[in-house]
Amino acid sequence: MKSVAIIGGGITGLTALYELQKQIKRAGAKVSLTLVEENPELGGKIRTIRHGEFTMETGADSIVARKKGVAAFLDELGLQNRIRHNATGISYLFREDGLKPIPAETVFGIPASLDALFRSELVSTKGKLVALKDLFTKNQSFTKDSSAGEFLEAFFGKELVEKQIAPVLSGVYSGNLHELTLATTMPFLVEYKNQYGSIIKGLSEHKQAFLSPERKKFVSFENGLSEIIGRLEQKSDGAEILKGIKAVALERRENGYVVALSDGRKLEADVVVLALPHAAAQLLLRNAALDEEFNKLKTASLISVYLGFNVPDAVLPNDGTGFIVSEDSGLMCDACTWTSRKWPHTSKNGRLLLRLFYKGTDPEWFGRLNAMDKDALIKTAMKDVEKALGVTGKPVAAEVTKWQNNMPKYDLNHRKTIEALTGKLAESDPNVLLAGCSYYGVGIADCIMNGKKTAEKVIRKCLFEVFK
């Protein structure tokens, strides 16, 4: 009997396990499936916790619903009646002069109409006039592998990018806009520019996909994102799932592999899927030929602070869902989600719940933050909340999560690095596959799709004869 070992019980590994088991059952094939997760709980960066009436996510807080295949996958899992959509409202930019609305009809701060451009309070009249060159400047050289910052500045000018677009995009993708490629952020912008001659016109033509009220962008579940983890585990009950056990070594044999586990067991496998952060996969593979590419992969750090208050959510501006922070604003945080407003199900009695994000873009400054204990970080977050929103008083619930060098950060060469890495791995270990957010997209939707594709690769490359 063929056997597959999946190392890593995050959303990618669990999706791959579920898809493999589904295909194996459908074909009536005999394949042994085992998933190994070093933590006591499955989910990786997805973990929901509760403090009294408050529901908090230690990692990602939602799934991008509009991504292809996501809605059908959630329906297949039987989660359609559990889905909760985000409330829509204004996103703000916090500057020295306070909260300023990010204009409506923008996509990541990029205008989707001329009205959106000229109504902006974030850009001067001169900056708006410069941005009009998008309407008549042709794309001569930019591709999906180009710098997102250079591309946007070429057609909109520096001011619109620096004051409106960069804070939003950098907040979402945790990196300098000039170090991020269009392929890993917004590949459709190149297509729009080439097809319509203008980024603004392209976004306007596709406004329905991004901005229509009936197509809310994000989803969670009544009891938090951990519901999808629980459902995937439940539907993979035909496989062996080992929790609280770490894969400590990968031994190559003539006809497959042996995965050495932390409890002393040896797990034999014909195929191994490493659904792990790249540093952990590199340690298991111990292949010097792969180190050059592995060492090029970047990570970022993040601290998340939740604060729940015994005051009504209505103390916030009634049309907002959060803010992103501009440079030199005087705040320590990079962004703040008004969680009880954006996700009403997270506060059963409508009390105020906020989530603040502190990103490691400045290593020295972040090092000082990271050295703080929970109480000190809560006090730091409270100062930001008081300055930005005028909310004072001691929180009745708080949660601090530190992700140290554990957030993938895609640079300009990321795609080429992954192509080189997987090419070399295919030569040395054709029956070992890399999967997960270190390589193929950082969002939950991307990880789900990667899990499905990984299962297809396992069947096509390694188990095809079983399905004949």
Buried (B, 14 or more C-beta within 10 A) or exposed (E): EBBBBBBBBBBBBBBBBBBBBBBBEEBEBEBBBBBBBBBEBBBBBBBBBBBEBBBBBBBBBBBEBBBEEBBEBBEEBEBEEBBBBBEBBBBBBBBEEEBBBBBEBBBBBBBBBBEBBBBBEBBEEEBBEBBBEBBEBEBEEBEBBBBBBBBBBBBBBEBBBBBBBBBBBBBBBBBBBBBBBBBBBBBBBBBBBEEBBBBBBBBBBBBEEBBEEEEBBBBBBEBBBBBBBBBBBEBBEEBBBBBEBBBBEBEBEEEBBBBBBBEEEEBBBBBBBBBBBBBBBBBBBEBEEBEEBBEBBBBBBBBBBBBBBEBEBEEBBEEBBBBBBBEEBEBBBBBBBBBBBBBBBBBEEEBBBBBBBBBBBEEEEBEEBBEBEEEEBBEBBBEBBEBBBEBEEEBBBBBBBBBEEBBBBBBBBBBEBBEBBBEBBEEEBEBBBBBBBBBBBBBBBBBBBBBBBBBBBBBEEBBEEBBE
